[in-house]
Amino acid sequence: MTDVDGQYTIARVPPGTYILHFVSSLHVDELHDNLRCESSSPLVECPGATLLSIGLDAPDRVVDAALSRSGRIAGRMTSGGRPLANRFGSLALLASSGAQRRIIGIATDDDGRYVADDVTTGTSLVALRADSQSVVPLIWRGIECPSAAFGGAWTACALDQAEPIAIAAGELRAGIDFDLRANGSQRVRVLGTKNGQPLAGVIVDVWDANGLRVDTRTTGSDGRAYPTVPQTVSAPYALSTDNDRGLINEVWQDIPCPAGSVFFGSCALTGFTPVTLPAAANAPEIVWSLGRSLPLFADGFEP
């Protein structure tokens, strides 16, 4: 270990040939001489190190290293928009092929926020696997990867749809948030009819066969929400929206509620398209479009 001045001493080195690996939780790890090596298996994964030959009567050697600051990533871990507080997980830095470059353990605070230190500089895909198997692993942004749930590979995921992140030396990259879908929840995405952009802050309510509301979720910045039910036996449910953006609420699928939402008693569930919950792992995402006018008046002449 180095001291407060960065000095170190390795005493009584037996004769032999060695490599030196400089490892720091806040810097880019290196092999002597100036060879970047973020690996726990440097001899295998980082060829090309400068070897040090130490003889029986060899004089003391001075070997210096100048390490660059590594990057940091900060964000929030949620599930269905709700913070995953005081939880552990692992960030995987991936190559474009899905191969893992580095694994970094993280822990969240009471609000689900985390900071990951010692992030390898350069451009990587960033994936998150939580400590609990109750949520689906995710690649930023919004690319689910069920195959990685039990420590499996990320290569089977839709990597071409993922967004790479560039991290510079010493940079703190904030806002790398992960909203993880709970196993059995239904993927819902709400878009605006006019421009197809995601709508944040739209409430998605779930109703059982008796007309009782059993779950409610709010869409995030990507327009997604993940409603679920507190049981394991699959059954049909109705979905409806509620919003304060002046948009016409609906019952799934395409049943407009011009007078108001189901929640406020201004719309009936009659004719709804049933959604099975808990949802199967391969259940397609429900894409829901909301607009400011009924289809009858969608010609641009509405008041």
KEKE-3310 file (N, C-alpha, C; in steps of 0.2 Angstrom, whole numbers, plus 5000, padded with zeros to 4 digits):
npx = (5004:5002:5009:5004:5010:5011:5021:5029:5035:5043:5049:5063:5063:5062:5075:5071:5059:5048:5031:5024:5009:4999:4986:4971:4957:4952:4958:4964:4970:4986:4999:5017:5026:5017:5006:4990:4978:4965:4961:4958:4966:4980:4991:4985:4976:4982:4993:5011:5017:5031:5045:5052:5068:5075:5090:5101:5110:5106:5104:5094:5078:5070:5054:5042:5025:5013:4997:4981:4966:4951:4935:4918:4902:4885:4869:4851:4842:4828:4811:4798:4796:4798:4809:4823:4828:4843:4850:4859:4870:4876:4886:4889:4901:4901:4907:4904:4900:4894:4902:4909:4918:4921:4916:4907:4904:4889:4880:4864:4856:4845:4836:4837:4848:4865:4883:4896:4912:4929:4927:4930:4938:4933:4922:4908:4894:4882:4877:4865:4863:4853:4854:4844:4833:4821:4819:4821:4836:4845:4850:4857:4850:4835:4835:4830:4836:4833:4841:4852:4849:4853:4867:4871:4876:4877:4876:4866:4856:4847:4858:4861:4852:4855:4862:4878:4890:4901:4915:4926:4943:4943:4930:4913:4899:4883:4866:4863:4852:4842:4827:4820:4811:4799:4799:4786:4778:4769:4775:4772:4771:4768:4764:4764:4750:4752:4765:4772:4781:4788:4777:4778:4773:4760:4747:4745:4732:4727:4714:4703:4693:4681:4681:4689:4703:4719:4732:4743:4753:4766:4771:4788:4802:4804:4792:4788:4780:4777:4765:4759:4753:4749:4750:4752:4745:4739:4728:4715:4715:4710:4716:4719:4721:4726:4728:4735:4737:4729:4725:4715:4710:4711:4704:4712:4709:4710:4698:4691:4690:4682:4675:4682:4693:4693:4696:4691:4678:4672:4672:4668:4673:4669:4670:4684:4700:4707:4721:4734:4740:4750:4763:4769:4787:4790:4780:4773:4777:4765:4760:4754:4745:4741:4730:4725:4712:4697:4696:4686:4687:4700:4706:4712:4703:4698:4691)
npy = (4994:5011:5026:5042:5050:5044:5035:5019:5003:4988:4975:4964:4956:4940:4933:4933:4935:4947:4956:4972:4977:4991:4996:5004:5011:5023:5026:5023:5007:5000:4991:4990:4995:5008:5003:5001:4992:4985:4973:4958:4947:4950:4944:4936:4944:4956:4957:4961:4968:4976:4967:4964:4960:4952:4950:4940:4948:4961:4978:4990:4994:5008:5011:5020:5026:5034:5037:5039:5047:5037:5035:5040:5034:5039:5037:5032:5018:5011:5003:5001:5015:5017:5019:5008:5005:5004:4993:4981:4979:4975:4984:4981:4984:4984:4978:4982:4970:4964:4957:4956:4969:4974:4973:4981:4983:4990:5000:5006:5021:5027:5033:5026:5029:5029:5028:5024:5020:5020:5017:5011:5021:5027:5021:5012:5000:5000:4990:4983:4973:4968:4963:4955:4943:4947:4957:4962:4961:4975:4985:5001:5012:5006:4993:4977:4962:4947:4935:4937:4936:4926:4927:4925:4927:4943:4944:4939:4949:4964:4972:4981:4991:4998:5011:5018:5024:5037:5039:5050:5052:5055:5060:5063:5055:5058:5054:5041:5032:5018:5010:4996:4982:4973:4955:4947:4959:4970:4977:4993:5007:5024:5035:5051:5055:5065:5068:5056:5056:5050:5050:5057:5055:5050:5041:5024:5013:4998:4986:4974:4959:4962:4976:4982:4992:4987:4990:5003:5013:5025:5033:5035:5046:5040:5037:5024:5012:4999:4990:4978:4964:4958:4943:4926:4918:4918:4930:4939:4957:4974:4989:5006:5024:5039:5056:5073:5081:5086:5077:5065:5052:5034:5018:5002:4993:5007:5013:5028:5040:5053:5061:5060:5050:5032:5031:5042:5039:5043:5036:5020:5003:4994:4984:4982:4977:4962:4961:4950:4946:4940:4945:4935:4931:4934:4943:4955:4972:4984:4997:5013:5026:5043:5057:5074:5075:5068:5054:5057:5071:5073:5081:5093:5103:5104:5112)
npz = (5000:4996:5004:5012:5004:4992:4991:4991:4997:4993:5001:5003:4991:4983:4972:4954:4941:4937:4936:4939:4945:4947:4957:4960:4968:4963:4952:4935:4933:4931:4922:4924:4911:4911:4905:4903:4913:4918:4926:4935:4932:4926:4920:4910:4903:4900:4890:4887:4897:4905:4910:4926:4931:4945:4953:4964:4971:4967:4966:4975:4967:4958:4954:4947:4945:4936:4938:4930:4934:4936:4929:4936:4939:4942:4948:4949:4956:4953:4953:4944:4945:4959:4972:4974:4988:4999:4993:4985:4970:4954:4942:4925:4913:4896:4881:4864:4858:4869:4877:4894:4901:4913:4930:4943:4959:4967:4979:4985:4992:5004:4995:4984:4976:4969:4968:4957:4958:4951:4937:4921:4909:4893:4880:4884:4885:4898:4910:4922:4935:4948:4966:4969:4962:4959:4950:4933:4924:4916:4902:4900:4889:4895:4889:4891:4898:4901:4900:4907:4921:4930:4931:4919:4901:4893:4879:4872:4872:4865:4859:4849:4851:4862:4871:4870:4883:4885:4895:4902:4909:4926:4926:4932:4928:4929:4931:4926:4926:4932:4929:4934:4929:4938:4940:4932:4930:4919:4904:4899:4888:4886:4874:4866:4855:4845:4842:4845:4855:4871:4886:4901:4919:4918:4924:4926:4929:4937:4936:4944:4941:4948:4947:4956:4960:4959:4957:4954:4944:4938:4924:4919:4913:4901:4897:4901:4911:4924:4928:4940:4949:4966:4967:4962:4953:4937:4929:4920:4918:4918:4911:4913:4910:4919:4919:4921:4911:4901:4892:4883:4892:4893:4892:4891:4876:4866:4870:4873:4886:4887:4897:4908:4920:4924:4937:4944:4942:4930:4919:4911:4912:4902:4889:4889:4884:4889:4900:4904:4920:4933:4921:4907:4904:4891:4887:4876:4874:4879:4870:4871:4865:4868:4865:4863:4858:4852:4840:4831:4829:4824:4814:4814:4815:4827:4842)
capx = (5000:5006:5008:5001:5014:5011:5027:5028:5042:5042:5055:5065:5060:5067:5077:5066:5056:5041:5028:5021:5002:4997:4979:4968:4950:4950:4962:4965:4975:4992:5005:5023:5027:5012:5001:4983:4976:4959:4959:4961:4970:4984:4995:4981:4972:4985:5000:5015:5020:5039:5047:5058:5072:5079:5095:5102:5113:5104:5103:5087:5076:5065:5049:5037:5019:5008:4990:4976:4960:4946:4928:4913:4895:4880:4862:4846:4840:4821:4807:4791:4797:4799:4816:4825:4832:4848:4850:4866:4869:4883:4886:4893:4904:4901:4909:4898:4898:4891:4907:4910:4925:4922:4911:4908:4898:4886:4875:4860:4855:4837:4832:4839:4854:4871:4889:4900:4919:4934:4924:4935:4937:4932:4915:4905:4887:4882:4871:4864:4860:4852:4856:4838:4831:4814:4819:4824:4842:4844:4856:4855:4844:4828:4835:4830:4840:4832:4846:4858:4846:4857:4874:4872:4879:4873:4877:4859:4852:4847:4864:4861:4847:4858:4865:4884:4891:4908:4917:4933:4947:4941:4923:4908:4894:4877:4859:4863:4846:4839:4820:4820:4805:4798:4796:4778:4775:4768:4778:4768:4774:4763:4767:4759:4748:4754:4772:4775:4786:4786:4774:4780:4768:4754:4746:4742:4728:4725:4707:4702:4686:4676:4681:4693:4709:4724:4739:4744:4760:4766:4776:4794:4804:4804:4785:4786:4777:4777:4760:4759:4748:4752:4748:4756:4740:4738:4721:4714:4714:4709:4721:4716:4725:4724:4733:4733:4740:4724:4725:4710:4711:4708:4704:4715:4713:4707:4692:4692:4686:4682:4673:4687:4696:4690:4698:4686:4671:4669:4673:4667:4678:4665:4673:4691:4704:4710:4729:4735:4745:4757:4764:4775:4793:4791:4774:4775:4776:4759:4762:4748:4745:4736:4730:4720:4705:4694:4697:4681:4689:4707:4707:4715:4698:4694:4691)
capy = (5000:5018:5030:5048:5054:5039:5031:5012:4999:4980:4973:4957:4952:4935:4933:4931:4939:4950:4961:4976:4979:4996:4995:5009:5011:5029:5027:5018:5002:5000:4987:4993:5002:5013:4998:5001:4985:4985:4966:4954:4942:4954:4940:4933:4948:4962:4955:4967:4972:4977:4963:4966:4954:4954:4945:4939:4954:4966:4984:4993:4997:5013:5010:5025:5025:5040:5034:5043:5046:5034:5039:5038:5034:5040:5037:5030:5012:5010:4998:5004:5022:5017:5018:5002:5008:5000:4987:4980:4976:4976:4987:4978:4988:4979:4980:4982:4963:4961:4955:4960:4972:4976:4972:4986:4983:4996:5000:5012:5024:5027:5035:5022:5032:5025:5030:5018:5022:5016:5016:5011:5026:5025:5020:5006:4999:5000:4986:4983:4967:4969:4958:4951:4940:4949:4962:4960:4965:4980:4989:5008:5014:5002:4987:4972:4956:4941:4930:4939:4936:4922:4928:4923:4932:4949:4944:4938:4955:4968:4977:4986:4996:5001:5018:5018:5029:5038:5041:5052:5051:5059:5062:5060:5054:5057:5053:5034:5029:5011:5008:4989:4979:4967:4949:4947:4965:4971:4983:4998:5013:5029:5040:5056:5054:5070:5068:5050:5056:5047:5055:5056:5057:5047:5036:5018:5009:4991:4984:4966:4957:4965:4983:4985:4994:4983:4993:5010:5015:5032:5033:5039:5050:5036:5035:5017:5010:4992:4988:4971:4962:4955:4936:4922:4915:4923:4932:4945:4963:4980:4994:5013:5029:5045:5061:5080:5085:5088:5072:5061:5046:5029:5011:4998:4996:5012:5015:5034:5042:5060:5064:5059:5044:5027:5032:5047:5037:5046:5031:5013:4998:4990:4982:4983:4971:4960:4960:4944:4947:4942:4944:4931:4935:4936:4947:4961:4979:4988:5004:5017:5033:5048:5063:5079:5076:5061:5053:5060:5078:5073:5084:5099:5109:5104:5118)
capz = (5000:4996:5010:5010:4998:4986:4991:4993:4997:4993:5004:5003:4985:4981:4965:4950:4936:4940:4934:4944:4944:4951:4957:4964:4967:4960:4946:4930:4935:4926:4923:4923:4911:4908:4901:4906:4914:4923:4926:4941:4929:4922:4915:4905:4899:4898:4888:4885:4902:4905:4915:4931:4933:4951:4955:4971:4974:4964:4970:4975:4961:4959:4949:4948:4940:4936:4936:4928:4938:4933:4929:4940:4937:4947:4946:4953:4954:4954:4950:4943:4948:4966:4974:4977:4994:5002:4989:4981:4963:4950:4935:4920:4908:4891:4874:4859:4857:4875:4882:4900:4902:4920:4935:4948:4964:4970:4984:4985:4998:5006:4989:4978:4973:4969:4964:4956:4957:4947:4931:4916:4904:4886:4879:4885:4887:4905:4912:4929:4938:4955:4970:4970:4956:4958:4944:4926:4922:4911:4899:4899:4892:4894:4886:4896:4897:4905:4900:4912:4927:4935:4930:4912:4897:4890:4872:4869:4872:4860:4860:4844:4853:4868:4870:4874:4887:4885:4901:4902:4915:4931:4925:4935:4923:4933:4928:4923:4930:4929:4931:4933:4929:4942:4937:4932:4928:4912:4901:4896:4887:4884:4870:4863:4848:4840:4840:4846:4861:4878:4891:4908:4923:4916:4929:4924:4935:4935:4939:4943:4938:4952:4947:4961:4958:4963:4957:4950:4942:4935:4919:4919:4908:4895:4895:4903:4918:4925:4933:4942:4954:4971:4967:4957:4948:4931:4928:4916:4921:4914:4912:4911:4912:4922:4918:4922:4905:4896:4887:4884:4895:4889:4894:4886:4871:4862:4873:4875:4892:4886:4903:4914:4920:4927:4944:4946:4941:4924:4913:4912:4909:4898:4882:4889:4881:4895:4900:4909:4925:4931:4914:4905:4903:4884:4885:4872:4878:4877:4868:4872:4863:4871:4862:4865:4855:4850:4833:4826:4828:4823:4807:4815:4816:4834:4846)
cpx = (5004:5004:5005:5004:5014:5017:5025:5035:5039:5048:5056:5062:5065:5069:5071:5064:5049:5038:5025:5014:5000:4989:4976:4961:4947:4954:4962:4971:4980:4997:5011:5025:5022:5008:4995:4981:4971:4957:4962:4965:4975:4988:4992:4978:4976:4993:5004:5018:5028:5041:5052:5062:5076:5084:5096:5105:5111:5102:5096:5085:5070:5060:5043:5031:5015:5001:4985:4970:4955:4940:4924:4906:4890:4873:4857:4843:4832:4817:4800:4791:4798:4806:4818:4831:4837:4848:4857:4865:4876:4882:4891:4895:4905:4904:4903:4895:4894:4896:4908:4917:4926:4916:4912:4902:4896:4881:4871:4858:4847:4833:4833:4845:4860:4877:4894:4907:4923:4931:4929:4933:4936:4924:4913:4897:4887:4876:4871:4860:4859:4853:4850:4836:4824:4813:4823:4831:4841:4850:4853:4855:4838:4829:4836:4834:4839:4837:4852:4855:4851:4864:4876:4875:4874:4873:4871:4854:4852:4852:4864:4856:4849:4861:4872:4886:4899:4910:4925:4936:4945:4934:4918:4902:4887:4871:4859:4858:4844:4832:4819:4813:4804:4796:4789:4775:4774:4771:4773:4772:4768:4767:4761:4757:4751:4761:4776:4780:4783:4782:4775:4774:4761:4753:4742:4739:4727:4719:4706:4695:4680:4676:4685:4700:4715:4731:4739:4751:4760:4772:4782:4796:4804:4797:4783:4784:4777:4772:4761:4754:4751:4749:4752:4751:4738:4730:4721:4712:4713:4714:4717:4721:4722:4729:4730:4736:4735:4723:4718:4712:4708:4708:4707:4710:4708:4700:4693:4687:4686:4679:4677:4689:4692:4691:4693:4679:4668:4670:4671:4672:4675:4669:4681:4694:4708:4718:4730:4741:4745:4759:4770:4781:4794:4784:4776:4773:4769:4761:4755:4749:4739:4736:4725:4713:4703:4695:4693:4684:4697:4709:4710:4710:4695:4695:4697)
cpy = (5006:5022:5037:5052:5049:5035:5024:5008:4992:4978:4966:4953:4947:4936:4930:4936:4941:4955:4965:4978:4985:4997:5000:5010:5018:5031:5021:5013:5001:4994:4991:4990:5005:5009:4998:4994:4985:4977:4963:4948:4946:4950:4937:4938:4955:4960:4962:4971:4971:4972:4966:4960:4956:4948:4945:4945:4960:4972:4986:4996:5002:5012:5015:5023:5032:5038:5040:5042:5042:5038:5036:5038:5035:5040:5034:5023:5012:5004:5000:5011:5022:5015:5011:5004:5002:4993:4987:4977:4977:4979:4983:4983:4983:4982:4980:4975:4960:4958:4959:4963:4973:4975:4977:4985:4989:4995:5006:5014:5023:5029:5031:5024:5029:5029:5025:5021:5017:5013:5016:5017:5023:5024:5013:5006:4998:4996:4985:4976:4968:4963:4953:4949:4942:4954:4959:4964:4969:4983:4996:5009:5009:4996:4981:4966:4950:4936:4931:4938:4932:4922:4926:4929:4937:4949:4942:4944:4959:4974:4982:4992:5000:5007:5018:5024:5030:5042:5043:5051:5057:5062:5059:5060:5053:5056:5046:5030:5022:5010:5000:4986:4973:4961:4949:4953:4966:4977:4987:5004:5018:5034:5045:5055:5059:5069:5061:5050:5053:5053:5053:5058:5055:5041:5030:5014:5002:4989:4977:4965:4960:4973:4986:4987:4991:4985:4999:5011:5022:5031:5037:5043:5047:5034:5028:5017:5002:4990:4980:4970:4958:4947:4933:4919:4920:4924:4938:4951:4968:4985:5001:5018:5035:5050:5068:5084:5087:5083:5068:5054:5040:5022:5007:4993:5001:5013:5022:5036:5050:5064:5064:5052:5039:5028:5037:5045:5040:5042:5024:5008:4993:4990:4982:4976:4969:4959:4955:4946:4942:4940:4939:4935:4937:4940:4953:4967:4982:4995:5008:5024:5037:5054:5068:5080:5069:5060:5056:5067:5078:5076:5090:5105:5108:5110:5118)
cpz = (5000:5002:5008:5005:4992:4986:4993:4993:4997:4995:5003:4997:4983:4974:4960:4945:4937:4935:4939:4941:4949:4951:4962:4962:4964:4954:4941:4932:4929:4927:4921:4916:4907:4903:4905:4907:4920:4923:4933:4938:4924:4917:4909:4900:4897:4896:4886:4890:4902:4911:4920:4933:4940:4953:4962:4975:4970:4968:4970:4969:4962:4953:4951:4943:4941:4933:4935:4932:4933:4933:4935:4937:4942:4944:4951:4951:4957:4951:4950:4946:4955:4968:4976:4982:4997:4999:4986:4974:4960:4943:4931:4915:4902:4885:4870:4857:4863:4879:4888:4900:4909:4924:4941:4953:4966:4975:4984:4992:4999:5000:4983:4974:4974:4966:4963:4954:4953:4941:4925:4911:4897:4885:4880:4886:4894:4907:4919:4931:4946:4959:4970:4963:4955:4952:4939:4925:4916:4909:4898:4892:4890:4890:4891:4893:4901:4906:4905:4919:4932:4933:4923:4908:4895:4882:4869:4869:4866:4860:4855:4846:4859:4867:4874:4878:4887:4892:4901:4909:4920:4931:4929:4930:4928:4928:4924:4928:4927:4933:4930:4934:4934:4938:4937:4930:4921:4909:4897:4895:4884:4880:4868:4856:4843:4838:4841:4852:4867:4882:4898:4913:4922:4921:4925:4929:4932:4939:4938:4941:4942:4952:4952:4958:4962:4962:4953:4950:4938:4930:4920:4913:4901:4893:4898:4910:4918:4930:4934:4947:4960:4972:4961:4952:4943:4930:4924:4920:4916:4916:4910:4913:4915:4921:4919:4916:4900:4891:4888:4886:4892:4894:4889:4883:4867:4864:4876:4881:4892:4893:4909:4915:4924:4935:4947:4945:4935:4918:4915:4909:4904:4891:4883:4886:4887:4895:4906:4914:4930:4924:4913:4904:4896:4882:4881:4876:4875:4876:4867:4869:4865:4867:4865:4863:4853:4843:4829:4824:4826:4816:4808:4815:4823:4837:4851)
residu = (MET:THR:ASP:VAL:ASP:GLY:GLN:TYR:THR:ILE:ALA:ARG:VAL:PRO:PRO:GLY:THR:TYR:ILE:LEU:HIS:PHE:VAL:SER:SER:LEU:HIS:VAL:ASP:GLU:LEU:HIS:ASP:ASN:LEU:ARG:CYS:GLU:SER:SER:SER:PRO:LEU:VAL:GLU:CYS:PRO:GLY:ALA:THR:LEU:LEU:SER:ILE:GLY:LEU:ASP:ALA:PRO:ASP:ARG:VAL:VAL:ASP:ALA:ALA:LEU:SER:ARG:SER:GLY:ARG:ILE:ALA:GLY:ARG:MET:THR:SER:GLY:GLY:ARG:PRO:LEU:ALA:ASN:ARG:PHE:GLY:SER:LEU:ALA:LEU:LEU:ALA:SER:SER:GLY:ALA:GLN:ARG:ARG:ILE:ILE:GLY:ILE:ALA:THR:ASP:ASP:ASP:GLY:ARG:TYR:VAL:ALA:ASP:ASP:VAL:THR:THR:GLY:THR:SER:LEU:VAL:ALA:LEU:ARG:ALA:ASP:SER:GLN:SER:VAL:VAL:PRO:LEU:ILE:TRP:ARG:GLY:ILE:GLU:CYS:PRO:SER:ALA:ALA:PHE:GLY:GLY:ALA:TRP:THR:ALA:CYS:ALA:LEU:ASP:GLN:ALA:GLU:PRO:ILE:ALA:ILE:ALA:ALA:GLY:GLU:LEU:ARG:ALA:GLY:ILE:ASP:PHE:ASP:LEU:ARG:ALA:ASN:GLY:SER:GLN:ARG:VAL:ARG:VAL:LEU:GLY:THR:LYS:ASN:GLY:GLN:PRO:LEU:ALA:GLY:VAL:ILE:VAL:ASP:VAL:TRP:ASP:ALA:ASN:GLY:LEU:ARG:VAL:ASP:THR:ARG:THR:THR:GLY:SER:ASP:GLY:ARG:ALA:TYR:PRO:THR:VAL:PRO:GLN:THR:VAL:SER:ALA:PRO:TYR:ALA:LEU:SER:THR:ASP:ASN:ASP:ARG:GLY:LEU:ILE:ASN:GLU:VAL:TRP:GLN:ASP:ILE:PRO:CYS:PRO:ALA:GLY:SER:VAL:PHE:PHE:GLY:SER:CYS:ALA:LEU:THR:GLY:PHE:THR:PRO:VAL:THR:LEU:PRO:ALA:ALA:ALA:ASN:ALA:PRO:GLU:ILE:VAL:TRP:SER:LEU:GLY:ARG:SER:LEU:PRO:LEU:PHE:ALA:ASP:GLY:PHE:GLU:PRO)
# end
